[in-house]
Amino acid sequence: MCCWFLLLVAMLPTLILYTPEARFGATLAMQCVVVAHAGTALTRVLTDTSVRLVALGFWVFAYVWLGLAPLAMLATDTYPLEYRTGDSTAFAAAALTELGLLAYSGGTALATRSATRRSLVLEPLLSRRLTPWPVLLLCGLSLVLAVIVLPQQEGGLQAFFTSRQALRQSGAEAEDPVRALQVWAVAVPAFWALVALVHLPRRPAGDRLLRGVRWMLLPALLALNVIVNNPISRPRFWAGTVLLVLLFSWRRFSSPRAFRIAAAALTIGVLFVFPYSDYFRYDEREVVEVLSLTEQFSTAMDYDAFQQMQTGIDYVKDNGFSPSAALGPVLFMVPRAIWPDKPQTTGIAFAEYAGYDFHNLSAPLWIETYLWGGGPCVVAAFCLLGLAGRRMDDLRERMRGGHSTLAALLVPAVAFYQLVLLRGSLMAIVGPLLLLLVVPLFITTRPVARSSPSRSPARPPARAGHAPIPGHRRHS
């Protein structure tokens, strides 16, 4: 714990601040508070004696995208985008970030205090188990959708192995929402079909037919996922989610020790490898140039979150709050022809306000909720997020012995796709997020309640306090 604390809270921020052009002031001091808060919380997750996947995803994003990256921007007065704000707006953005982190920590503490209470929604949901025939049906449906949808893309399958630019030009990205949704409708079911097929429980008596069908479908689904979920043509956050769910749902990574090792590798990878993982974004690839952390954080478009928050605060000053914007993600499927006043995607609205010609920008959840109604909305949203995240982590830990439960599969997916949710915009990602959450419900069923056997009079009653916890193994 001491080593992680020194690295995350002392060494890395000091390396960023140790620049000749560092500008110290109230804003930079507030940002140091954010870095210390996020770094301390991430240290606790990386050294915890339990597996906390949802907390890992949240604090990695908070520490890197809204902690170190803004620290580098404020210290050097260098930003990846052209729009500039005053010191008061920058201070407000840093304070808004810390407000969200405090609310999230408060929600986590509230969930910890009420850990003994039964969750009426999450516990029955996450205790659902995979069932063979719905899983096989999803596998078949994924392959049929692939045969129908993929040949319609301009450039064919080759576009999926060229670059994100080539796939965008084929109409499968955000410029054509219909085709983009078609590709997601293949990618998400294909991902869940592969994960479910790998984790489908074997029947005690054996089933040759099921085993044979499984081995027939597995190569086809692997090939399909290589096509539609590869890191060359798909967004890095989504491709990373696919790979990390396959990794962290593996039973070898269900122990706290294995989790700590994998989480440490993930954190280091996000810090030092992620900035160079966009090599395949464009057709014409430039030579990879290794930059310092300060240069990378203050110049790369991947870290526009803090600057977009500043833009959003100025946007609210000029236009006021927009409570109706909260309806956009909820009613995202309603076409604009029916709803002419449908809210604009927040990242696009901020880009137009700042005068940018390009609109593919983020809108972190902090500024999204602030746009809806100010600080109270931020506090409410992040408190609920912390409460739900801690409950999910606790339930997955309690059900650790069941590798075919929804907890073992859905919690890692939510934990790592959470980075996309936090980065925003909500309206841009709510479609894939809905697919990610809904598809597993159709391939799982509620566990059969087992009637407790009558206790034999010859056996003494179990002593209080020594009953095994469900989902945990007893060790001799």
C-alpha positions in Angstrom: 0.0 0.0 0.0 2.8 2.4 0.8 4.5 1.7 -2.5 1.3 2.4 -4.5 0.6 5.5 -2.5 4.1 6.9 -3.1 3.8 6.1 -6.8 0.3 7.5 -7.4 0.0 10.4 -5.0 3.6 11.5 -4.7 5.9 10.5 -7.6 3.8 10.8 -10.7 2.2 14.2 -9.7 5.7 15.4 -8.8 7.1 14.4 -12.2 4.3 16.4 -13.9 4.7 19.4 -11.7 8.5 19.4 -12.0 8.5 21.6 -15.1 10.0 25.0 -15.6 6.7 26.5 -16.9 4.6 25.2 -13.9 2.0 27.8 -12.8 1.1 27.4 -9.2 -2.1 28.9 -7.8 -5.5 28.1 -6.3 -6.7 26.1 -9.3 -3.6 23.9 -9.3 -4.0 23.4 -5.6 -7.6 22.2 -6.0 -6.4 19.9 -8.8 -3.8 18.4 -6.4 -6.6 17.6 -4.0 -8.4 15.8 -6.8 -5.2 13.8 -7.6 -4.7 12.9 -3.9 -8.3 11.8 -3.5 -8.4 9.7 -6.6 -4.8 8.3 -6.1 -5.6 7.3 -2.5 -8.8 5.6 -3.5 -7.1 3.8 -6.3 -4.4 2.6 -3.9 -7.0 1.1 -1.7 -8.6 -0.8 -4.6 -5.2 -2.1 -5.8 -4.3 -3.4 -2.3 -7.8 -4.6 -1.1 -8.3 -8.1 0.2 -11.5 -8.4 -2.0 -12.1 -8.1 -5.7 -13.5 -4.6 -6.6 -13.9 -4.4 -10.3 -16.4 -1.6 -10.5 -14.3 0.5 -8.1 -11.2 -0.2 -10.2 -12.8 1.1 -13.4 -14.1 4.3 -11.7 -11.0 5.3 -9.9 -8.7 4.5 -12.9 -10.7 6.9 -15.0 -10.9 9.5 -12.3 -7.1 9.3 -11.5 -5.9 9.4 -15.1 -8.5 11.4 -17.1 -9.6 13.9 -14.4 -6.6 13.7 -12.1 -3.2 13.6 -13.8 -4.2 14.9 -17.2 -5.8 18.1 -15.9 -2.8 18.5 -13.6 -0.5 18.5 -16.6 -2.7 21.0 -18.5 -3.0 23.4 -15.6 0.7 23.2 -14.8 1.8 24.0 -18.4 -1.2 26.0 -19.5 -1.3 23.7 -22.6 -4.5 22.1 -23.8 -5.4 19.6 -26.6 -8.2 21.8 -27.9 -8.3 25.5 -29.0 -11.0 26.8 -26.7 -9.7 28.7 -23.6 -11.4 29.7 -20.4 -10.4 31.9 -17.4 -8.9 30.8 -14.1 -12.3 30.9 -12.4 -13.8 28.4 -14.9 -10.8 26.1 -14.5 -11.1 26.3 -10.7 -14.9 25.5 -11.0 -14.1 22.5 -13.2 -11.6 21.1 -10.7 -14.0 21.7 -7.8 -16.8 20.0 -9.7 -14.6 17.0 -10.2 -13.9 16.8 -6.5 -17.6 17.2 -5.7 -18.4 14.1 -7.8 -15.6 12.1 -6.2 -16.8 13.0 -2.7 -20.4 12.0 -3.7 -19.1 8.7 -5.1 -17.1 8.0 -1.9 -20.2 8.9 0.1 -22.3 6.4 -1.9 -19.7 3.7 -1.4 -19.6 4.3 2.4 -23.4 4.2 2.5 -23.4 0.8 0.7 -20.8 -0.5 3.1 -22.8 0.5 6.2 -25.9 -1.2 4.8 -24.1 -4.3 3.5 -26.2 -6.7 5.6 -29.4 -5.5 3.9 -30.7 -7.6 1.0 -30.7 -5.9 -2.3 -34.1 -6.3 -3.8 -33.0 -5.6 -7.3 -29.3 -6.3 -7.8 -29.1 -9.6 -5.8 -31.9 -11.5 -7.7 -30.5 -10.1 -11.0 -26.9 -11.0 -10.4 -27.8 -14.5 -9.1 -29.3 -15.5 -12.4 -27.5 -18.4 -14.1 -26.6 -19.3 -17.7 -28.9 -21.9 -19.3 -27.8 -24.0 -22.3 -30.5 -23.6 -24.9 -30.8 -19.8 -24.7 -27.0 -19.5 -25.0 -26.9 -21.8 -28.0 -29.8 -19.8 -29.5 -27.9 -16.5 -29.0 -24.8 -18.1 -30.7 -26.9 -19.0 -33.7 -28.6 -15.6 -33.8 -25.2 -13.9 -33.7 -23.9 -15.8 -36.6 -27.1 -15.2 -38.6 -26.9 -11.5 -37.9 -23.3 -11.4 -39.0 -24.1 -13.1 -42.3 -26.9 -10.6 -43.0 -25.3 -7.3 -41.8 -21.6 -7.6 -42.5 -21.7 -8.0 -46.3 -23.7 -4.8 -46.5 -20.8 -2.7 -45.2 -18.9 -0.9 -48.0 -15.5 -2.4 -48.3 -16.7 -5.8 -46.9 -14.8 -7.6 -44.1 -11.6 -5.9 -45.1 -12.8 -2.6 -43.7 -12.8 -4.2 -40.2 -9.1 -4.8 -40.5 -8.0 -1.5 -42.0 -8.7 1.3 -39.5 -11.5 3.1 -37.7 -11.3 5.7 -40.5 -12.1 3.0 -43.1 -15.0 1.6 -41.1 -16.3 5.2 -40.6 -16.2 5.8 -44.3 -18.1 2.6 -44.8 -21.0 4.1 -42.8 -20.6 1.8 -39.8 -19.6 4.6 -37.4 -21.4 7.6 -35.9 -21.9 9.5 -39.2 -24.6 6.9 -40.1 -26.5 6.1 -36.8 -28.5 3.3 -38.5 -25.5 1.4 -39.8 -23.6 2.1 -36.6 -26.4 0.5 -34.6 -26.4 -2.5 -37.0 -22.8 -3.1 -36.3 -23.3 -2.8 -32.6 -26.3 -5.2 -32.9 -23.8 -7.8 -34.2 -20.8 -6.9 -32.0 -22.5 -7.0 -28.6 -24.5 -10.3 -29.1 -21.3 -11.9 -30.6 -19.4 -10.8 -27.5 -21.9 -12.2 -25.0 -22.4 -15.4 -27.0 -18.6 -16.1 -26.8 -18.4 -15.3 -23.1 -21.5 -17.3 -22.3 -20.4 -20.3 -24.4 -17.0 -20.4 -22.5 -18.7 -20.2 -19.1 -21.6 -22.5 -19.8 -21.7 -25.0 -17.0 -21.3 -28.7 -17.7 -24.0 -31.0 -16.7 -23.1 -33.4 -13.9 -24.2 -36.5 -15.9 -22.6 -35.2 -19.1 -24.2 -34.3 -22.4 -22.4 -35.3 -25.6 -24.8 -33.3 -27.8 -24.2 -30.1 -25.8 -20.5 -30.6 -25.7 -20.3 -31.3 -29.4 -22.3 -28.2 -30.3 -20.2 -26.1 -28.0 -17.0 -27.2 -29.7 -18.5 -26.6 -33.2 -19.7 -23.0 -32.3 -16.6 -21.9 -30.4 -14.3 -21.5 -33.5 -17.0 -19.6 -35.4 -17.7 -17.2 -32.5 -14.0 -16.6 -32.0 -13.6 -15.7 -35.7 -16.7 -13.5 -35.5 -15.4 -11.6 -32.5 -12.0 -11.1 -34.2 -13.9 -9.4 -37.0 -16.4 -7.2 -35.2 -14.6 -6.6 -31.9 -10.9 -6.2 -32.8 -8.9 -3.2 -31.6 -8.0 -2.1 -35.1 -11.4 -0.9 -36.3 -13.5 -0.7 -33.1 -13.2 1.9 -30.3 -10.4 1.2 -27.9 -12.6 1.4 -24.9 -15.0 -1.3 -26.3 -12.2 -3.6 -27.6 -10.6 -3.3 -24.1 -13.9 -4.1 -22.5 -14.2 -7.3 -24.5 -10.7 -8.5 -23.7 -10.9 -7.5 -20.0 -14.2 -9.3 -19.5 -12.8 -12.4 -21.0 -9.8 -12.1 -18.7 -11.5 -11.1 -15.4 -14.4 -13.6 -15.8 -11.9 -16.4 -15.9 -11.9 -18.3 -12.6 -8.1 -18.0 -12.2 -8.6 -14.2 -11.7 -11.4 -14.5 -9.1 -9.0 -14.6 -6.2 -7.9 -11.3 -4.6 -4.2 -12.0 -5.2 -4.7 -12.6 -8.9 -7.0 -9.6 -9.1 -4.3 -7.4 -7.5 -1.7 -8.5 -10.0 -4.0 -8.0 -13.0 -5.3 -4.7 -11.7 -1.7 -3.4 -11.3 -0.9 -4.4 -14.8 -4.1 -2.7 -16.1 -3.3 0.5 -14.3 0.3 0.7 -15.6 -1.0 -0.1 -19.1 -3.6 2.7 -19.0 -0.9 5.1 -17.8 1.9 4.2 -20.2 0.4 2.1 -23.1 -3.1 3.5 -23.8 -1.9 6.8 -25.3 -0.2 4.8 -28.1 -3.0 2.4 -28.7 -4.7 4.5 -31.4 -2.1 3.5 -34.0 -4.8 1.9 -36.2 -7.3 4.8 -36.0 -6.3 6.3 -39.4 -5.3 4.8 -42.8 -2.1 6.9 -42.9 -0.2 5.9 -39.8 2.5 8.1 -38.4 5.7 7.0 -36.7 5.1 6.4 -33.0 6.8 9.2 -31.0 7.3 8.5 -27.3 6.4 11.6 -25.3 6.6 12.3 -21.6 3.5 11.9 -19.5 3.1 15.7 -19.2 3.3 16.2 -23.0 1.0 13.3 -23.6 -1.7 14.4 -21.2 -1.6 18.0 -22.3 -1.6 17.5 -26.1 -3.5 14.3 -26.9 -7.1 14.5 -27.8 -7.8 11.4 -25.8 -7.6 13.5 -22.6 -10.1 16.3 -23.6 -12.4 15.5 -20.7 -11.2 18.3 -18.3 -11.2 20.9 -21.1 -14.7 19.8 -22.1 -15.8 20.3 -18.5 -14.5 23.9 -18.7 -16.4 24.4 -22.0 -19.5 23.0 -20.4 -19.3 25.4 -17.4 -19.1 28.4 -19.8 -21.9 26.9 -21.8 -24.1 26.8 -18.7 -23.2 30.3 -17.8 -24.4 31.5 -21.2 -27.4 29.3 -21.7 -28.5 28.2 -18.3 -29.2 24.7 -17.1 -31.1 22.2 -19.3 -33.2 19.7 -17.3 -34.7 18.5 -20.5 -31.3 17.2 -21.6 -31.7 14.4 -19.1 -34.5 13.0 -21.3 -32.2 12.6 -24.3 -30.4 9.4 -23.0 -33.6 8.0 -21.7 -35.6 8.5 -24.9 -32.7 8.1 -27.3 -34.6 5.7 -29.6 -37.2 8.4 -30.4 -36.4 9.8 -33.9 -36.0 13.5 -34.3 -38.8 13.5 -36.9 -41.2 12.7 -34.1 -39.4 14.8 -31.5 -38.1 17.9 -33.2 -36.8 19.4 -29.9 -34.9 16.3 -29.0 -31.7 17.3 -27.0 -28.5 17.4 -28.9 -25.6 15.0 -27.9 -23.8 17.0 -25.2 -20.3 16.6 -26.7 -21.6 17.9 -30.0 -23.4 20.8 -28.3 -20.2 21.8 -26.6 -18.2 21.4 -29.8 -20.6 23.7 -31.6 -20.5 26.2 -28.8 -16.7 26.3 -28.9 -16.7 26.7 -32.7 -15.0 23.4 -33.6 -15.4 21.8 -37.0 -15.1 18.3 -35.5 -17.7 16.9 -33.1 -16.2 13.6 -31.8 -15.5 15.0 -28.3 -16.3 13.7 -24.9 -18.7 15.1 -22.3 -17.8 13.5 -18.9 -20.6 12.4 -16.6 -19.7 15.3 -14.2 -20.6 18.0 -16.7 -23.6 16.0 -18.1 -25.2 15.9 -14.7 -24.2 19.5 -14.0 -25.9 20.6 -17.2 -29.2 18.9 -15.9 -29.4 21.0 -12.7 -26.1 22.0 -11.2 -24.3 20.6 -8.2 -27.3 18.8 -6.6 -27.7 16.6 -9.7 -23.9 15.8 -9.7 -24.1 14.8 -6.0 -27.2 12.6 -6.5 -25.9 10.9 -9.6 -22.5 10.0 -8.2 -23.9 9.0 -4.8 -26.1 6.5 -6.6 -23.2 5.4 -8.8 -21.0 4.7 -5.8 -23.8 2.9 -4.0 -24.6 0.7 -6.9 -21.0 0.0 -7.8 -20.1 -1.1 -4.2 -23.2 -3.3 -4.1 -22.3 -5.0 -7.3 -18.7 -5.6 -6.2 -19.9 -7.0 -2.9 -22.4 -9.3 -4.5 -19.9 -10.6 -7.0 -17.5 -11.3 -4.2 -20.2 -13.2 -2.3 -21.0 -15.3 -5.4 -17.4 -15.9 -6.3 -17.8 -19.6 -6.3 -20.4 -19.5 -9.1 -18.7 -18.9 -12.4 -21.9 -19.3 -14.5 -23.8 -16.6 -12.6 -24.6 -13.2 -14.1 -22.5 -11.6 -11.3 -19.3 -13.3 -12.7 -20.0 -12.0 -16.2 -22.0 -8.8 -16.0 -20.1 -7.1 -13.3 -16.8 -7.1 -15.2 -18.6 -5.8 -18.3 -20.2 -2.9 -16.4 -16.9 -2.2 -14.6 -14.9 -1.7 -17.7 -17.5 -0.2 -20.0 -18.0 2.2 -17.2 -15.0 4.1 -18.6 -17.0 4.9 -21.7 -20.0 5.9 -19.5 -17.9 8.3 -17.4 -16.2 9.8 -20.5 -19.5 10.4 -22.3 -21.5 11.6 -24.1 -24.4 9.6 -22.7 -26.5 9.8 -25.8 -23.6 8.5 -27.9 -23.1 5.4 -25.8 -26.5 4.6 -24.3 -27.5 2.3 -27.3 -24.5 -0.1 -26.9 -24.9 0.2 -23.1 -28.5 -1.0 -23.3 -27.5 -3.9 -25.5 -24.7 -4.8 -23.1 -27.1 -4.9 -20.1 -30.2 -6.5 -21.8 -28.7 -9.3 -23.8 -27.5 -11.4 -20.8 -31.0 -11.4 -19.3 -32.2 -13.6 -22.2 -29.6 -16.2 -21.7 -29.9 -16.6 -18.0 -32.6 -17.8 -15.6 -33.4 -17.4 -12.0 -31.7 -20.1 -9.8 -34.0 -22.8 -8.6 -34.7 -22.4 -4.9 -33.5 -25.5 -3.1 -35.6 -26.8 -0.2 -33.5 -27.3 2.9 -33.3 -31.0 3.8 -34.7 -32.0 7.1 -32.1 -32.2 9.8 -31.3 -35.7 11.0 -31.9 -36.0 14.8 -28.6 -37.9 15.1 -26.6 -34.9 13.9 -26.0 -32.0 16.3 -27.1 -28.6 15.2 -24.5 -26.2 13.7 -23.1 -23.7 16.1 -24.0 -20.1 15.5 -21.3 -18.1 13.7 -19.8 -21.0 11.8 -22.1 -21.3 8.8 -20.3 -21.1 5.5 -20.9 -17.9 3.5 -22.7 -18.6 0.2 -20.4 -18.3 -2.8 -17.2 -18.9 -0.7 -15.2 -22.0 -0.4 -14.2 -23.3 2.9 -10.4 -23.9 3.3 -8.9 -26.4 5.7 
